[in-house]
Amino acid sequence: MTDEGILLIVGALLFIFIALPIALWLITRTLFGAAFLFAYAGEQGFIGFAVYIACWVFMFPVMLIVSLIVGILNNSKNA
């Protein structure tokens, strides 16, 4: 096996065992944060729900960051 082949296998293993679990954790925290914000918006009635959807449409990057932060903080509170 050549050096490039070994390097490719090592890189793939690093990706599988390090980067993939971190990415999956970030995705799940973001989804939990979005669900938490959705529940809070639903408690406010139709206006809260409409604002929630509008924020996702017009402020997508901000909502991703806020959902991730809320998901991480909500996880640490429940742990």
N, C-alpha and C positions, 0 to 999 in steps of 0.2 A: 504494500500500500504506500502511496506517495505521501509526502508531507502535506499537500493540499487536502487529500482525503482524510487524513487524521485530524487536521485542523477543522475541517467541515464537521466531522463527527463530534469533536469536542465542543464546537460552537453550538451544534444542535442540542447536545446534552445540557449545556449551560442554559440555553433558551428554555428547554423543557422544564428543568428543575429550579430555575431562578426567575426568569422573566415571565413565564406563563402563569405561575401562581400569584405573582404580584399583580399582573394585569387582571386576572380573574377576581382577586380581592378588591381591586379598585372598582371594577365593574359592579360587583355585588354591593359594595358600600354606596356607590352612586345610585343604584336602583332602590336600595332601602331608603336613602335620603329623599329620592323623588317620591317614593310611596308615602313617606312621612309628611312631606310638604303637600302632597295631594290630599291626604286625610285632613290636614289642617285647613286647606283651602275649602274642602267639602263642608267643614263645620261652619264656614262663613256664609254658606248658601250659594246661590247661583252666581252672584257677583265674585265671590272668592274663586269659584271654579273657572269663571270666564277670565279673570285676571291671571290665574295659574296657566291656562292654555295660552293666553296672549304672551305671557312671559316666555314660555317655551318657544313660541313662534318667533318673537322679535328679539329675544335676548338669549339665544341658545347657549353660547359659550358661558355666559354668566350663570345660567341655570345649572349647567353641568358642574361648575365649580361649587356653587352653593349646595347642590344636592350631595356632592362628595363630602363637603365639610359637615353638613347636617348628618349624613350617614355615618361618618367617622365619630362625630360627637355623640350621636345617639347610640352607637355601638359601645363606646367607652362607658356610657352611663348605665347600660344594661349588663355589662360584663362583670 
